[in-house]
Amino acid sequence: MKKIIKLDLLPKIFLIFSLCVLSMFYGIISYHENWFPYPLVSKVKSLIKESFTDKGYYLETEYSTLVPVYNENSAYSSLSLVTSLVEDKKMSARIIDMEGETLHEWEIDWFELWPDVQHIPKTDPWYPKSRPGTSIHGAVLLENGDLIFIFERLGLVRLDVCGNVVWRLPRRTHHSIYLDEYDNLWIPGRISHEEPLPNFPNQKPLFYEETILKISLDGEVLKEISVFDILKANRLEGLLYLSSFGDQIVNASNDPLHLNDIDIFPSYMDEGIFKAGDIMISLRNINTILIFREEDLNVTHMFTGMFVRQHDPDFVDGNTISVYDNYRLTEENYNNQSRILIGSFINGEFDVYYTGTEQEPFYSYVMGKHEWLPNGNLLITESTRGRAFEIEQDGNIVWEYVNLLGEGKVGRVSEVHRLPRGFTEEYLEQLIKKCGVNYSE
């Protein structure tokens, strides 16, 4: 028997069919034009993928036959602060000696150190669900042994040498901490916008506004500077839309800039093109470095495109900077290596100071730090391979540290920072005596 469709159902069937067709076309257009909800869906997919895999936290060890490098005559011998992921998806900040032995450790747990979260809604994609939940990305050790560090995109914490909370700052801090000569902390911040900004109508929600936070050692926010405002003040709004795909309307969304480092030119360094107080920032997603003045936001220098997804630019002297060029062309990047570049602001040229080879690879597709040491050597953190190493000016490796864990794995290393020589094992022993720790064990 043939089925008969009632005539009064036809309009409803047609409506449902039309809605399905329209939804399909909107889905296609939203994908190509980056319309809502594609940015949100893409972000959630990425987070879900990361939450169900160890990728990004651990990698299978490439160092099963590793013989640690330590050339006592050439390396800058001092203690180091290491922030990394360790066994069982735990975060750690520890002080190690030149042989890689741990002398003191802070076990960092987001859920214990920030039990009553008010500044981040549970629906936020970055809200931690399970350990580790986040990472340490940016840390400094104070002379009295206190540790200040960033829970990535979640907040800033100061712990004393015994691990007790001194203060917490509920701001979306991320990536790096620069402690200037006046004991101010300079830290990237981030404001999440779910509504358009009147002065930036082409930023489509959800998007992030990057800010520069100036913070006291007591955890007080002294100043906040919007990177959007810096670009607008210097008629550089076009940098906000380098990733725009629209022909009719220039727009962008989500993470147009990705501020990942702040550096201040100090008064004790001889001036050249750069002057005391100049602020340098790194904007990864547009492959750009800006240098500007705090008082009027005037951009004095800008470089774009000499590097790919760079991190951690540093002032070398009054006319020179160095840049950690991740050179991320693919995630694995087998045919390329990350690079340390030296940029002269006299002739505008960037030269490769150090890069990896097939025999001695050097590649970090995200993150990464570098630090010029008092003896002229360079300390490099190769974050995603869980490694740090020190090189002489000829590129010869004179010290190496690998975050080897159990089960044939290496844990990601956020940063290895060499401490001043005055911060000795004996000095550290005096600091931690009040914690009831037996240093000799």
N, C-alpha and C positions, 0 to 999 in steps of 0.2 A: 504494500500500500504506500502510495506516495505521501510524503509529509507536506502539509500545507502551512505556509507561513501566514499568519494573520496580517492583514494590511496595516493594522494600527501599530504593529511592531517594527515595520520597515523604517520609519523615521528614527526610532531608537537605535536600530542596528546601524543605520547610516551614520548617526552621530558618534557611536562608539568607534566605528571604522575610521571616521574622519579624525577623531582624537588620536587614535593610534598612529595614523599616517603623519599627523602634525607633530606628535611626540617624537617620531622617528626622525623627521627632518630637523626638528629643533636640536635633537641629540647630535646629529651630524654637524650642524652649524655651530653649536656650543663647543664642540670639540675643536673645530678649526679656528674659531674666533675667541676661544678661551672665555666663553660666557659662563655665568652661573648655570648649573652647579659644577661644571667641569673642574675648576681649580680646587674646590673643596673635595670632590670625589678623588681627584688625583692625589691630593695630600693624604687623605684617609687610606687609600690603597697603599701608598708608600709606607705609612706608619704600620699598617697591618702586616705588610710583608716583612718589615724589620722586626716586629714583635714576635714573629713565628720563626725567626732564623737567627743564628749567631752571627751572620754576616754583618760587618760593621763593628762588631765588638771583638771577635776572635778571628784568627785565620790559622789554617794548618801550617805548622812550623816549617820554615825553609832552612832552619838552623840546627838540624839534628846533630851535626858534627861541628857545631860552633866552638871555636877556641877564642874566648874574649880577648880583645886587643887592649893593651895598656902599656904604652911606652912611657915609663916614668920620667925619662929625660926630656921628652918633648911635649907631653900633655900638660895642661894647666891643672895641677893637682889640688883638688878641693872637694868638699862635700857637694852633693847635688840634691835638689828637690825634684821628685818624680811624681807626676799625677797620671794615673792609668786605671785600666780595668784589670782586676786580678781574678782569681778562681771563683767559681760559683756565681758569676755575674755580680761581683762586688766591686765597688769603687774604692780607690786607695790613693792617699797622698803619703809619701814616705821620703825620708832622708837616707841616702845611700852614700857609701864611700866609693873610692875609685875602683875597687874590686867588685862593686855591685852589691855589696852586703848591706842589708837594711839595718840602720841604727835606730830609727824611730819611725812609727807609722800612725797615721790617723785612718781608721776604717770609716769610710764615708757612706752613710745610708740615708737617702732622701726621706724615707718613711719614718725614721727615728729622729732626724734633725729638724724636720718640718712637719710635725704631726697634725697641726691644725691649719690647713691651707685655706686662706680667705681670698687671695688675690687672683686665683686662677680657677675658673669654673671646671667642674668635673667633665663637662662636655667638650672642653678644649682639646684639640688633637695632641697637644704636648703634655697634658696632664698625666703623670706617671700612673701606670696600672699595675706593673709588677717589676721586681728588681731586675736590673739596676734602675730602670725607670727613666734615667737620664744619664748624663756624664759630667765629669768635672772638665770644664773648658775655660781655663784661665785661673791662675793662682799666683799668690805672692807670699813669701815668708818674711815676717817682720823680725826685727833684731831681737825682740823679747821672746821669740819662738811662736808667736801667734800666727795662724794660717788664715788668710782671706782667700776665698775661692768662689767660683761661679758654678751653680747648678744650671746647666745650659738651658737658656730661655725661661728659667724658672725663678731665679733669685740669687742674691749674694749673701754669703755667710762668713762670719768671723768666729773661729774657734781658738781657744787658748791652747798651749802646748800639750795640755792633758786631754784635749778633745771636748771641753765644755763650751757651750754656745755663749759667746760674748754678745753678739747681736745678729739679727737677720734683717735683710732689706728686701721687702716684697716687690721687687721690680723685675721686669723681663730682661735681665742682664744676660750677656752671652759673649762667647768667643775669647776674650782677652782682658787682662788687667795691666795697666801701666801705672806704676807708682812714681810720681815725679819728685823732684828735689825738694819740694815744699810739703811733702807727705800728703799730696792729693792723689786719689785714685781716679784714673780715667778709664771708663768702661763703656762698651757699646750697650745701648738699651734699645727697646723695641716697643712700639705701641701698635696694638691690633685694632684695625678699623673695620667695622661692619656697616658703616654708613659713609657716603662720599664726603670728602673734605671740600668746603666751598672754594678754597684757593687752588685746589688740585682736582678739578672735576673729572679728569680722565683716568684717575686711579679708581679702578672698579673693585668694590668690596668682594670678598675679603682681601685686604692687603695690609702690609706692615710698613709703618713709618719708622725709619731708623733714627735713633737719637744718640747724642754723645753726653754721657753722664760724668759730672765732676763730683766726687764723693769724698767726704772726710774719713779719716781713720776711725771715727766714731759712728760711721754709718749714716751720716747726714748728707742728703743730696744738696750740693751747693749750687749747681747749675745744670740745666738740661738744654742742649742745642739740637734742634731738628735738622737733619741732613737735607730734608726737603727745603727748609728755609734757606740753607746755605746755597743750594742750587738756584733757588728763585732770586735771591739777593744778587747773584752773579750772572743772571740770565743764562743759566745752564739747565733750564728745565728739560731740554731735549735729552739729557742723560737719563731721565726717568722713563723714556719711552723707546729705548734702544731695542727692546724685545717686542715692540708692538707689531701686529700683523695686519691691522685693519687698513684698508685703502681710503675709506671715507673719513674715519675718525681715528686720531692717534690716541691709543689707550694702553693701559698696562694694569696688571693685577698681581696679587699674592706677594712676591718678594722681588721687587724690581732692582734693588741695590745690593742688599746683603753686606752690610758693614761688618768687617771682621777684625779690625785692628785700629788702634789709636796710638800715636807716638808724639812726644813733645820734644822740641829742640831745646836742650838745656843751656843755662847761662854759662856753665863751665866749659862748653865746647866753643872753639874759635868760630866766629861768625864768617859767613861768606854770602852766598845768595840767601841762605837761610839765616833767620834772626832768632834770638832767644824768645821762646814762647810760641814759635810757629807750631801749628798742629797739623800732623799728617794722618790721613785716614785712608783705609783700603776698602774699596767697594767691589767685592768679588764678582757679582753678577753682571757688571758692565766693564770688567777688566780695567778698572780705573783707580788711580791714586790722586788724591787732592791734597794740597797744602794751603792752609788758610790761617787768618789771624783771629784770635778769640774775640777781640774787642769790637770788630766791625764785620766779621764773617767774610772779609775780602779774600777770595781765592787768588793766591799769588802764583801757583804753579799747578799744572795738571798734566798727567800722562795717561793715555788710553791706548790699549792694544799692544803694548810691548810684552805682555805676559798673558797667561791664560789661567783664570780662576786663582789668582794670586792670594797670598797671605803674608802677614807680618813684615811690612816694610819698616826699615830702621834707618835713622840718620847715622851716617858714617863719619862725616865731617861737614863743614859749612857749605859744601857744594855737591855732596855725594850722598846717595842712599843705596841701600841694598834691599832686595826683594826676594821673598821665597816664592818662586814661580812654580806652582804645582804642575803647570803645563798639561792640564787635563784635557786630552783629546778623546780618550775613551776611559772607561773605568779601570781596565787592566793596563792599558797603555804599553803593551809589550815592545812596541817599536820606538818608544820615546822614554825620556827620563825627566823627572822634575829637575829644576835648576835653581841655583842661587845667582841672581843677576846683580851687577853693580851698575848703577845709573848715575851719569855725570850730568848735572844741571847746568854745566858750562857749555858743553857741546851737544847735549840732548841725546847722547848715545847710551845704550844699555849693552853691556858685555857680559858674557857667561863667566862667572867666577868659578863655579863648580857644577858639574852634572854627573850623572851616573854612567856606567858602562855596562856591557853585557857581563863582564866579570865581576864588577862591583856595582850592582844596580842601586838606584836611588829614585824612589817614586812614592809619592803620597797623593792619592787622587782627591782627598779633602784634608783639611787641617794642616798642621805643620808649623814649626817655629825654627828660628835660627838666632844665635846669640854670639856677638863678637866678644872674645875673652881678652883679658888684660895683656896676655902674651902675644896677641895677634892671631891666635888660632880661632877657628869658627866651630861652634857647637850646633849641630843640626838635629832636630827631632823629626824623624820619619814616621809620622803618627800611625798611618794605616798598616805599616809593616811592623809596628811594635818595637821600634828601634830608635836609638840615638847614637850619634858618633861625632867625634871631634877630628877636625882636619887641620893640617898645617897649610901654609900659603901655597905650597906646591900640590895640594890635594891629597897628600899622604894621610891615611887614617892612623891616628895615634891613640885613640880611645874609642871603645864601643860598648854599648849596653843594649841588651835585648830582653824584653819582658817575657821570658820563657815561663810558661805555665805547665801544669800537668796535662796528661792526655794528648801530648804532641801538639799543643797549641801555643800561640803567641797572642797576648792581649794587647789591644790598642793602647798607645801611649799618647796622652794629650800634650805633655810638655816635659822636657828635662831642662832644668835651669841650674846652672852652676852657682853655688853660694860663695859669698866673699870668704877669703882665706881666714879672716878673723873668726868665722863661724866654725870652730874646730870641734872635734869629737869631745874634748874636755869641756868646752863651753856648752855643748849640747847636753852633756851629762849633768852639769849643774842645773840647767833649765828643767830637765825632766825629773829631778830628784823629788820635787814637790808632788809629783804624780804617783809616788809610791812604786815606781818602776825600778827593778834591780837591773842596772845597766850592764853589770858584768855577766848576767846570764845569757 
